[in-house]
Amino acid sequence: MPAGGGAAAVAAGLLGAAAAAAAKLALGPGGEAAGGWLTVLLRIGCVGLVLACNAVMWTVFAKALRLSSSSAAASVTTTASNFISSAILGKLLFGETWTPLWWVGLAVTLCGLMLLHTAAPRTVWLPAEKKEA
């Protein structure tokens, strides 16, 4: 995958994780103790952030598909980036834990990603069509 396609795929994954974190902030429990309009405004702002992140994420993902030599490579790169960044954001923002099964899933995902990006592309020979006079 060309460098531009890989960077765009990683950015799309990061934006997807940011949208998910904003959705959890907007719709999750908490903030009732503070009450008032500030809580409502912050939740509305988070919903706006979800919409904005998703719109930009789809635009960047489309760019990754266009710049990539393989749609599978762009999709897996975006998924891996989303998986890793969602876990990091979950740990930082919400105190989530990483189980051993999560580490196994991460290892398998990264191995698949490495295989996709290191495999040499195959060229297919197609016979030329004969033109009749």
C-alpha positions as CSV (number, residue, x, y, z in Angstrom):
1,M,0.0,0.0,0.0
2,P,1.4,3.4,-0.9
3,A,2.4,5.7,2.0
4,G,-0.6,8.0,1.5
5,G,-3.1,5.2,1.5
6,G,-1.7,3.7,4.7
7,A,-1.7,7.1,6.5
8,A,-5.2,7.8,5.4
9,A,-6.4,4.3,6.5
10,V,-4.8,4.8,10.0
11,A,-6.4,8.3,10.2
12,A,-9.8,6.8,9.3
13,G,-9.4,4.3,12.1
14,L,-8.5,7.0,14.6
15,L,-11.5,9.1,13.6
16,G,-13.8,6.2,14.0
17,A,-12.4,5.6,17.5
18,A,-12.9,9.3,18.3
19,A,-16.5,9.1,17.2
20,A,-17.1,6.1,19.4
21,A,-15.6,7.8,22.4
22,A,-17.7,10.9,21.8
23,A,-20.8,8.7,21.5
24,K,-20.0,7.1,24.8
25,L,-19.5,10.5,26.4
26,A,-22.8,11.8,24.9
27,L,-25.0,8.9,25.7
28,G,-23.3,7.3,28.7
29,P,-24.2,7.6,32.4
30,G,-22.9,10.4,34.5
31,G,-23.3,14.2,34.7
32,E,-26.7,13.9,36.5
33,A,-25.2,15.2,39.7
34,A,-24.0,18.4,38.0
35,G,-27.4,18.9,36.3
36,G,-28.2,22.1,34.6
37,W,-27.8,23.3,31.1
38,L,-24.1,22.7,31.0
39,T,-24.5,19.0,31.0
40,V,-27.1,19.1,28.2
41,L,-24.9,21.4,26.1
42,L,-21.8,19.1,26.6
43,R,-23.9,16.1,25.5
44,I,-25.2,17.9,22.5
45,G,-21.6,19.0,21.6
46,C,-20.5,15.3,21.8
47,V,-23.3,14.3,19.5
48,G,-22.1,16.9,17.0
49,L,-18.6,15.6,17.4
50,V,-19.8,12.1,16.6
51,L,-21.4,13.3,13.4
52,A,-18.4,15.4,12.4
53,C,-15.9,12.6,13.1
54,N,-17.9,10.0,11.2
55,A,-18.3,12.4,8.2
56,V,-14.5,13.0,8.0
57,M,-13.8,9.4,8.7
58,W,-15.8,8.2,5.7
59,T,-14.1,10.8,3.5
60,V,-10.6,9.8,4.7
61,F,-11.5,6.1,4.3
62,A,-12.6,6.7,0.7
63,K,-9.3,8.4,0.1
64,A,-7.4,5.4,1.6
65,L,-9.3,3.1,-0.8
66,R,-8.5,5.3,-3.7
67,L,-4.7,5.5,-2.9
68,S,-4.4,1.8,-1.9
69,S,-3.4,-1.0,-4.2
70,S,-5.9,-3.3,-2.4
71,S,-9.2,-2.5,-0.8
72,A,-8.6,-5.4,1.7
73,A,-5.3,-3.8,2.9
74,A,-7.0,-0.4,3.4
75,S,-9.9,-2.0,5.2
76,V,-7.8,-4.1,7.5
77,T,-5.5,-1.2,8.3
78,T,-8.4,1.0,9.2
79,T,-9.9,-1.8,11.4
80,A,-6.6,-2.4,13.2
81,S,-6.1,1.3,13.7
82,N,-9.7,1.6,15.1
83,F,-9.2,-1.4,17.3
84,I,-6.0,-0.1,18.9
85,S,-7.0,3.5,19.2
86,S,-10.4,2.6,20.7
87,A,-8.6,0.5,23.3
88,I,-6.3,3.4,24.2
89,L,-9.1,5.9,24.3
90,G,-11.1,3.5,26.5
91,K,-8.2,3.1,28.9
92,L,-7.5,6.9,29.1
93,L,-11.1,8.2,29.2
94,F,-13.1,5.5,30.9
95,G,-10.6,3.4,32.8
96,E,-11.3,0.2,30.8
97,T,-9.1,-2.8,31.2
98,W,-7.3,-5.0,28.7
99,T,-7.9,-8.7,29.1
100,P,-5.5,-11.4,27.9
101,L,-8.1,-12.2,25.2
102,W,-7.8,-8.6,23.9
103,W,-4.0,-9.0,23.6
104,V,-4.5,-12.3,21.6
105,G,-7.0,-10.5,19.3
106,L,-4.5,-7.6,18.8
107,A,-1.7,-10.1,18.0
108,V,-3.8,-11.9,15.4
109,T,-4.9,-8.6,13.8
110,L,-1.4,-7.3,13.6
111,C,-0.1,-10.6,12.1
112,G,-2.8,-10.4,9.4
113,L,-2.0,-6.8,8.8
114,M,1.7,-7.6,8.4
115,L,0.9,-10.5,5.9
116,L,-1.3,-8.2,3.8
117,H,1.3,-5.5,3.6
118,T,4.3,-7.7,3.0
119,A,2.8,-10.0,0.4
120,A,4.0,-9.3,-3.1
121,P,1.2,-8.5,-5.6
122,R,0.6,-11.1,-8.2
123,T,0.4,-10.1,-11.8
124,V,-2.1,-11.9,-14.0
125,W,-1.3,-12.5,-17.7
126,L,-4.3,-11.9,-20.0
127,P,-4.0,-12.9,-23.6
128,A,-4.5,-10.1,-26.1
129,E,-7.8,-10.2,-28.0
130,K,-7.6,-10.8,-31.7
131,K,-9.1,-8.3,-34.0
132,E,-10.7,-9.5,-37.1
133,A,-10.4,-7.4,-40.2
